[in-house]
């Protein structure tokens, strides 16, 4: 077991790759009562066209990763949620574009709860009957999101930026796509993506690392798994020419909404994990400098009534995609997005991008980071994404401190391209 000490944040991380390929991370935090376990697979909603080399690739219905996450909790002898409840633990799971995670938190019976987590994820049970039953439940969940303006706004801009890529399809799929899912499809996806070599187990809290690792080793040694095979994932080719420049939707909202999306070019991204993390944070700092809530641009637009406190932005960078979106409610959404676009496009002349402001924002970013380390859930969720190679969440202070003004400007130059912009509007439904 490797041990890594992070002096700056006073954390010690233990890690080991088991013979079956499972990556295990343990983070003891003696002053916490709670322990949190997260078992994740590198498989999300975008992975719908895949296979093992040199076999033929499979195309499966949209929403299947999320469907599989729901079904794993159901076993022949009952529901795993109940088991966790009887053991004094709470459990949950979630699916993102690129990851599916299962988790528990508990204050005692840690060994039992940890084994329950590992065992239920590694023992699939699907039948045609139980699959059919689930379709109605997930169908209702999809319809709930259909009625959520913020959700529709987010996917509205993604559809413009990624019209061919499965990223633009709701994580839960559509009512039509989940109707096609069979038990056979679920086993195919499970057997492809739930191999230990494609998974990460992270345990954080009041644990003894040697003892906890021994439990995990024993559990995995008692099970047999197929040989590790290289997974091939296929995605449609897309260029900036495919971007839809503008679209809109009407919904029963009180005020209009607008989103400006900018699609990033994956080919321009740094190759090393550490440099990629630096790039992502430099781009985030750039957005803060030009349109963060302490910037002169933000205050001007706010004073003019063009934006209000619903305004915000997000930089999304993950396996296979990256984009930024700036969104908010406005009486004049067209004017709002035109102003934001002008600010972003003219950043090279923006006096806001200076050393003094950057130093302040880096301090603010570091303050937020140290605060977030009090959340076991935050640590575990951030840790299980493998985008940045060996560079982890705990390297972040050093990474942030190393970012210069030139890094920020370079990140903006690499990212901003007039061909990469798109606008999405949501207007209130006309009252009859």
C-alpha positions in Angstrom: 0.0 0.0 0.0 1.4 3.4 -1.0 1.3 6.2 1.5 1.3 9.8 0.3 1.6 12.7 2.8 0.3 16.2 1.8 2.0 18.5 4.2 0.2 21.7 3.1 -3.3 20.3 4.0 -2.2 17.9 6.7 -3.8 14.8 4.9 -2.3 11.3 4.4 -3.6 9.2 1.5 -3.2 5.5 1.2 -3.6 3.8 -2.2 -3.3 0.4 -3.7 -4.2 -1.3 -7.0 -5.5 -4.8 -6.3 -4.5 -7.8 -8.5 -7.9 -7.6 -10.3 -7.2 -3.9 -11.2 -9.4 -2.2 -8.6 -8.0 1.2 -7.5 -8.5 1.7 -3.8 -7.9 5.0 -1.9 -8.2 5.4 1.8 -8.2 8.7 3.7 -8.3 8.4 7.5 -9.8 11.4 9.3 -9.7 10.6 13.0 -11.6 13.7 14.1 -14.7 12.7 12.1 -17.4 10.4 13.5 -18.8 9.5 10.1 -17.2 7.3 7.4 -18.1 7.6 3.8 -17.5 5.0 1.1 -17.8 5.6 -2.6 -17.6 2.9 -5.3 -17.4 4.3 -8.8 -17.2 3.0 -12.3 -15.7 5.0 -15.2 -19.0 4.7 -17.1 -21.7 7.3 -17.7 -24.6 8.4 -19.9 -22.4 9.3 -22.9 -21.0 5.7 -23.2 -23.7 4.2 -25.4 -21.5 2.9 -28.3 -18.7 0.6 -27.1 -17.1 -2.9 -27.1 -13.9 -4.8 -26.6 -11.2 -4.8 -29.2 -11.2 -6.6 -31.7 -14.9 -7.5 -31.3 -17.8 -5.6 -33.0 -19.1 -2.6 -31.2 -22.5 -2.4 -29.5 -25.0 0.5 -29.6 -27.3 0.5 -26.6 -30.4 2.7 -25.8 -29.9 6.1 -24.2 -30.3 6.3 -20.5 -29.0 2.8 -19.8 -26.2 3.8 -17.4 -28.7 5.5 -15.1 -31.2 2.6 -15.5 -28.5 0.2 -14.5 -27.7 2.3 -11.4 -31.3 2.0 -10.3 -31.5 -1.7 -11.0 -28.4 -2.7 -9.1 -30.0 -2.0 -5.8 -32.7 -4.6 -6.4 -31.8 -8.2 -5.6 -33.7 -11.4 -5.7 -34.1 -11.3 -1.9 -35.1 -7.6 -1.6 -33.8 -4.1 -1.7 -30.2 -3.1 -0.7 -31.4 0.3 0.6 -33.3 -1.6 3.4 -30.2 -3.7 4.2 -28.1 -0.5 4.7 -31.0 1.0 6.8 -31.0 -2.0 9.1 -27.2 -1.6 9.5 -27.5 2.0 10.5 -26.2 3.4 7.3 -27.7 5.7 4.6 -27.0 4.8 0.9 -27.4 6.5 -2.4 -26.1 6.5 -6.0 -25.9 8.9 -8.9 -25.0 8.8 -12.6 -23.3 11.6 -14.5 -22.2 12.0 -18.1 -19.0 9.9 -17.5 -19.3 8.2 -14.1 -21.7 6.0 -12.0 -21.2 6.0 -8.2 -22.6 4.1 -5.3 -22.1 5.2 -1.7 -22.9 4.8 1.9 -22.3 6.8 5.0 -22.3 5.4 8.6 -20.9 6.0 12.0 -20.5 2.3 13.0 -20.5 -1.2 11.5 -18.1 0.1 8.9 -16.7 -3.3 7.9 -20.3 -4.7 7.4 -21.5 -1.6 5.4 -18.3 -1.5 3.3 -18.7 -5.1 2.4 -22.4 -4.6 1.6 -21.4 -1.8 -0.7 -18.8 -3.8 -2.6 -20.9 -7.0 -2.7 -24.1 -5.5 -4.0 -22.3 -3.6 -6.8 -20.4 -6.7 -7.8 -23.5 -9.0 -7.9 -26.0 -7.9 -10.6 -29.5 -9.3 -10.7 -31.7 -8.4 -13.6 -34.8 -10.1 -15.0 -37.2 -9.0 -17.7 -40.0 -8.6 -15.1 -38.0 -6.3 -12.9 -36.7 -4.3 -15.9 -40.2 -3.7 -17.2 -41.4 -2.5 -13.7 -38.5 0.0 -13.5 -39.4 1.7 -16.8 -42.5 3.3 -15.4 -40.6 4.7 -12.4 -37.8 6.1 -14.5 -40.3 7.4 -17.0 -41.8 9.5 -14.2 -38.4 10.8 -13.3 -37.7 11.9 -16.9 -41.0 13.7 -17.0 -40.2 15.5 -13.8 -37.0 16.8 -15.3 -38.9 17.8 -18.5 -40.8 20.2 -16.3 -37.7 21.7 -14.6 -36.7 25.0 -16.3 -33.1 25.0 -15.1 -32.6 21.4 -16.3 -34.1 22.3 -19.7 -31.9 25.4 -19.9 -28.8 23.4 -19.2 -29.6 20.8 -21.8 -30.8 23.4 -24.2 -27.3 24.9 -24.6 -25.7 21.5 -24.6 -27.9 20.4 -27.6 -26.7 23.5 -29.4 -23.0 22.9 -28.7 -23.1 19.1 -29.1 -25.9 18.2 -31.6 -24.4 14.8 -32.5 -22.7 13.8 -29.3 -24.7 11.7 -26.8 -23.8 14.4 -24.2 -26.9 16.3 -25.4 -29.2 13.5 -24.3 -30.7 13.6 -20.8 -28.7 11.4 -18.4 -31.9 9.4 -17.7 -32.6 9.0 -21.5 -36.0 9.6 -23.0 -39.3 7.7 -22.3 -38.9 6.2 -25.8 -35.2 5.1 -25.3 -35.7 3.4 -22.0 -38.7 1.5 -23.4 -36.2 -0.4 -25.5 -33.9 -1.5 -22.6 -33.8 -5.3 -21.9 -32.2 -7.3 -19.2 -29.7 -8.5 -21.8 -28.6 -4.9 -22.5 -28.1 -4.3 -18.8 -25.8 -7.4 -18.5 -23.9 -6.3 -21.6 -23.2 -2.9 -20.1 -22.5 -4.3 -16.6 -20.0 -6.9 -17.9 -18.2 -4.2 -20.0 -17.9 -1.4 -17.5 -18.2 -2.9 -14.0 -15.0 -4.8 -14.2 -12.8 -3.9 -11.1 -10.1 -2.6 -13.5 -12.6 0.2 -14.6 -13.5 1.0 -11.0 -12.4 3.1 -8.0 -13.2 2.5 -4.3 -12.7 5.5 -2.0 -13.2 5.3 1.8 -12.8 8.4 3.9 -13.5 9.0 7.6 -12.8 7.5 11.0 -10.9 4.4 9.7 -7.7 2.5 10.3 -6.1 2.3 6.8 -4.3 -1.1 7.3 -7.4 -2.8 8.8 -9.7 -1.3 6.1 -7.4 -2.3 3.2 -7.2 -5.9 4.7 -11.0 -6.1 4.6 -11.1 -5.0 1.0 -8.2 -7.3 -0.1 -9.9 -10.3 1.5 -13.3 -9.5 -0.1 -11.8 -9.2 -3.6 -9.6 -12.2 -3.3 -12.6 -14.4 -2.6 -14.2 -13.5 -5.9 -13.3 -14.3 -9.5 -13.4 -11.9 -12.4 -12.8 -12.2 -16.1 -9.5 -11.1 -17.6 -9.1 -7.4 -18.0 -10.0 -6.2 -21.6 -9.4 -2.8 -23.2 -12.7 -1.0 -23.6 -13.3 0.9 -26.8 -15.8 3.8 -26.7 -16.9 5.4 -29.9 -18.3 9.0 -30.3 -19.5 10.9 -33.4 -17.0 13.3 -35.0 -18.0 16.9 -34.4 -16.6 20.2 -35.4 -17.5 23.9 -34.6 -19.4 23.9 -37.9 -22.0 21.5 -36.3 -22.8 24.0 -33.5 -26.3 25.4 -33.6 -25.8 29.2 -33.2 -29.2 29.8 -31.5 -32.3 28.1 -30.3 -35.2 28.8 -27.9 -38.0 27.2 -25.9 -41.1 28.5 -24.2 -42.0 27.2 -20.7 -44.2 28.4 -17.8 -41.5 30.6 -16.2 -42.0 34.0 -14.7 -39.0 35.6 -16.3 -37.0 34.9 -19.5 -33.7 33.1 -19.3 -30.6 33.2 -21.5 -27.5 31.0 -21.7 -24.3 31.8 -23.7 -22.3 28.6 -24.3 -18.8 28.3 -25.6 -17.5 25.0 -26.8 -13.8 24.1 -26.2 -11.5 22.4 -28.7 -10.3 19.1 -27.2 -7.3 19.0 -29.5 -5.9 22.2 -27.8 -6.0 20.8 -24.3 -2.8 20.0 -22.4 -1.9 16.3 -22.5 -0.5 15.9 -19.0 -2.9 15.5 -16.0 -1.3 18.3 -13.9 -1.2 20.8 -16.8 -4.9 19.9 -17.6 -5.9 20.7 -14.0 -3.9 24.0 -14.2 -5.7 24.8 -17.5 -9.1 24.1 -16.0 -8.5 26.3 -13.0 -6.9 29.1 -15.1 -10.0 29.1 -17.3 -12.2 29.3 -14.2 -10.1 32.2 -12.9 -10.5 33.9 -16.3 -14.3 33.7 -16.1 -14.1 35.0 -12.5 -12.0 37.9 -13.6 -14.2 39.1 -16.4 -17.7 38.1 -15.1 -17.4 37.0 -11.4 -19.7 38.7 -8.9 -16.9 41.0 -7.8 -15.8 42.1 -11.3 -16.5 45.6 -12.7 -18.3 44.0 -15.7 -20.7 42.2 -13.4 -21.4 45.2 -11.2 -22.0 47.4 -14.3 -24.5 44.9 -15.9 -26.1 44.5 -12.5 -26.5 48.2 -11.9 -28.0 48.6 -15.4 -30.6 45.8 -14.6 -29.3 43.6 -17.4 -28.4 40.8 -15.0 -29.5 39.9 -11.5 -28.3 37.6 -8.8 -29.4 34.5 -10.8 -26.5 35.2 -13.1 -23.6 32.7 -12.9 -21.2 30.6 -15.0 -19.8 27.1 -15.1 -16.7 25.6 -16.7 -17.3 21.9 -17.6 -14.3 19.8 -18.5 -14.5 16.0 -18.5 -13.7 12.9 -20.4 -14.4 13.7 -24.1 -15.9 17.2 -23.8 -15.4 20.7 -22.5 -17.5 23.9 -22.5 -18.4 26.9 -20.5 -21.9 28.4 -20.0 -23.0 31.8 -18.7 -26.6 32.0 -17.7 -29.2 34.0 -15.8 -32.8 35.4 -15.8 -33.3 38.7 -17.5 -36.1 41.0 -18.8 -33.9 41.4 -21.9 -32.1 38.1 -22.4 -30.9 39.0 -25.9 -29.2 42.1 -24.6 -27.7 40.2 -21.7 -26.1 37.6 -23.9 -24.8 40.2 -26.4 -23.1 42.1 -23.5 -21.6 38.9 -22.1 -20.3 37.8 -25.5 -18.8 41.2 -26.1 -17.0 41.1 -22.7 -15.6 37.6 -23.3 -14.6 38.4 -26.9 -12.8 41.6 -25.9 -10.9 40.2 -22.9 -7.5 41.2 -24.2 -8.5 44.9 -23.7 -10.1 44.2 -20.3 -8.4 46.2 -17.5 -10.0 43.7 -15.0 -7.4 41.0 -16.0 -4.5 42.2 -13.8 -2.2 40.8 -11.2 -4.0 42.4 -8.2 -7.4 40.9 -9.1 -5.9 37.5 -9.9 -4.1 37.4 -6.5 -7.4 38.1 -4.7 -9.3 35.5 -6.7 -6.7 32.8 -6.2 -6.9 33.5 -2.4 -10.7 33.2 -2.6 -10.5 30.0 -4.6 -8.0 28.5 -2.0 -10.3 29.6 0.8 -13.3 27.8 -0.8 -11.1 24.7 -1.3 -9.9 24.5 2.3 -13.5 24.9 3.4 -14.7 22.1 1.2 -12.2 19.7 2.8 -14.6 19.5 5.8 -17.0 17.6 3.6 -16.3 13.9 3.3 -18.8 13.7 0.4 -17.0 16.5 -1.5 -13.6 14.8 -1.1 -14.8 11.4 -2.2 -16.7 12.7 -5.2 -13.9 14.9 -6.4 -11.3 12.2 -5.9 -12.9 9.5 -8.0 -12.6 11.3 -11.3 -9.6 10.1 -13.1 -9.2 12.9 -15.6 -6.0 14.4 -14.2 -3.9 11.2 -14.0 -1.8 11.1 -10.9 -2.6 14.6 -9.9 -5.3 14.6 -7.3 -7.6 16.9 -5.4 -4.9 17.3 -2.8 -2.5 18.8 -5.3 -4.9 21.6 -6.0 -3.5 24.3 -3.6 -0.1 24.0 -5.3 -1.7 24.0 -8.8 -3.7 27.2 -8.0 -0.8 29.0 -6.5 1.3 28.2 -9.6 -1.2 29.9 -12.0 0.2 33.2 -13.5 -1.6 36.0 -15.3 0.0 34.7 -18.6 -1.5 31.3 -17.9 -5.0 32.8 -17.5 -4.6 34.8 -20.7 -3.2 31.8 -22.6 -6.2 29.6 -21.4 -8.6 32.3 -22.7 -6.8 32.6 -26.0 -6.9 28.8 -26.4 -10.6 28.6 -25.5 -12.3 31.6 -27.1 -13.2 31.2 -30.7 -16.0 33.2 -32.4 -17.1 29.9 -34.2 -17.6 28.2 -30.8 -20.4 30.4 -29.4 -24.1 29.5 -29.1 -27.1 31.1 -27.5 -30.1 29.5 -25.9 -33.2 31.4 -24.7 -36.2 30.4 -22.6 -39.3 32.6 -22.8 -42.3 32.5 -20.6 -45.4 30.8 -22.1 -47.9 33.5 -23.3 -50.9 33.7 -20.9 -54.1 33.1 -22.7 
